[in-house]
Amino acid sequence: MQLEIGSKAPNFSLLNQDSELVSLDSFRGQNSVLLYFYPKAMTPGCTTQACGIRDSIDQFERNGAKVLAVSPDTPDKLRKFVAKEALNFILLSDSDHAVAESYGAWGLKKFMGKEYMGILRCTFVIDINGRIKHIMKNVKTKTHHEDSLQLILDD
């Protein structure tokens, strides 16, 4: 299923870094939810991306946006990532990548001549009614926080 602008965002419930169940529906009424998918905690690109969000979290919150980051990592690994990088937003464990698949964020990747299935780095902005407002593919880790914030500010 390919999600489009205006599509209802697929609901999910995943464990966060504290092994607590978090559902997308619990953020209904939030001005915006920034939902981003990243391949693996504590890798260089993912750390750059997460730290950019961390350093900009006040701007997201001032504009009514809640940030949720999803990877296939276990809650224990996510907890270590949060502690190591002082992350200040919710990380979610999608170990079977079912949520990533429902958002089209799981697919064929290529690295150093090898092909494999994995997380496709992408971001979704979900509105107050649970509909997708923006889809960002081909995310750049260094500017992800600025690019995401601009989408939220443009609304």
Secondary structure, DSSP 8 states (H G I E B T S, - for coil): ----TT-B----EEEETTS-EEEGGGGTTSSEEEEEE-S-TTSHHHHHHHHHHHHHHHHHHHTTEEEEEEES--HHHHHHHHHHHT--SEEEE-TT-HHHHHTT-EEEEEETTEEEEEE--EEEEEETTSBEEEEE-S--TTTHHHHHHHHHHT-
